[in-house]
Amino acid sequence: MHDFRYVGKKLFCEGVAVETLAKKFGTPLYIYSQRTLTDHFQKLDRALAPLDHLVCFAMKSNSNLSVLRTIANLGGSFDVVSAGELQRVIAAGGDPRKCVFAGVAKTEAEIEFALRKGIYSFNAESEPELQRINKIAARLKKFAPVAVRVNPGVDAYTHAKITTGTYENKFGIAFEKIEGVYARASKLKNLRLRGLQMHIGSQVTKTSPFEEAVKKVSPLVRQLAEKFELEFFSIGGGLGIVYEPALASGSNSWWKSAAAKNILTPQKYADRLVPLLKPLGLKILLEPGRFISGNAGILVTRVEFVKRTGKKNFVIVDAAMNDLIRPAFYDAYHEIVPLTKKAGAMIASDVVGGICESGDYFAKDRPLPKVGEGDLLALMSAGAYGSVQSSNYNARPLAAEILVNGKKYAVARERQPVKEIWRGEKIVAWLK
Ligand code: LLP
């Protein structure tokens, strides 16, 4: 469910015509629906109500301060992967004491910063990391709360670049080794073993890999919890969303039919997992990113040119792979719709950006209505891993971001002024 839909011929985000925003703030433009963010957070939170649980939003998916504040205001907390993300949480008014800190390469400075801020738990990914955390905690005369990330050796059946729970991946510590690791970690005096964590991958669209992983790891959790008085078990994130058909998936009727189909909903997820998790008697943490932010955002772009080559119909737009890299990087599908509905035949089109690489495309041979210069298009489901993965490649400024709430809207991030791109760069003295 989300809050982007056509009203008459115009695409709306909640109570605001998207075209109004594009005209006022220019393109490329990210637009987020606060109601969708809220609805998705609450759907998951409520489905898990039978458990003592905490939803830690994986802010790597969308770290705009207004998005973070929306989640914090709902009682959510955050899964962070760098000191920078933790500083963003603090800047957004979130509570570091409810955050977990993941990642395979935490630096000494990052560990110290997180310890000083009272992080809820480090999710440690290796024994050298545990030793490093212990050493820094000792220096600061603190006890560091840690969970070890278990790699359950379960295939999530998702894109190779975002699967994490098999032994081919750099993440976590192999299931078979975990007991020994906890035994050794328990001897490190400045660690407090607080939990166990896992994450099998992202954009997982079935409940079965989650179930398989929880079933496999539960006996281990039980045993470790008893021995080391663990407080929580984090089952990670990874809940997949509907990318196709993205727009139709905003309607109630679509979801009613989806409930019967093989589509992952928070309720199905909870129905399968709660009975497995409840008997553990632990606090359950979740780290969803995409499920909360993915369908809550779109990227609006303007058609610059249409170029027919005989073989192809290229729709050249003002957004590019620097704004949204997912199609280029993961062959990801994003539905593309015009802001003003168009009648007439569909034309197979390649929607491409202006960057000097053939990989800079949003869609290939996609049936689209006939569009021309100045037409506005929306790339749907761009709220997760969209703006956060953007770059200044080709000296293109980062897009502006808007948050919509009912009929209200406001700039949540200003369009980056071009000169900001090289702020910090210098022409070194001997060149002058
Ligand atoms: N927890 C951990 C330890 C993770 O590594 C991730 C995502 C999450 C939670 C959140 O996963 P989610 O609920 O959003 O699926 N850039 C890629 C996705 C990378 C995911 C990285 N880790 C994309 O655009 O598809």
Residues whose N, C-alpha, C, O or C-beta is under 5 A from the ligand:
A	BS01	LLP	A58 S61 A102 I162 H199 G201 S202 Q203 G236 G237 G238 L239 E287 P288 G289 R290 F291 R326 Y385
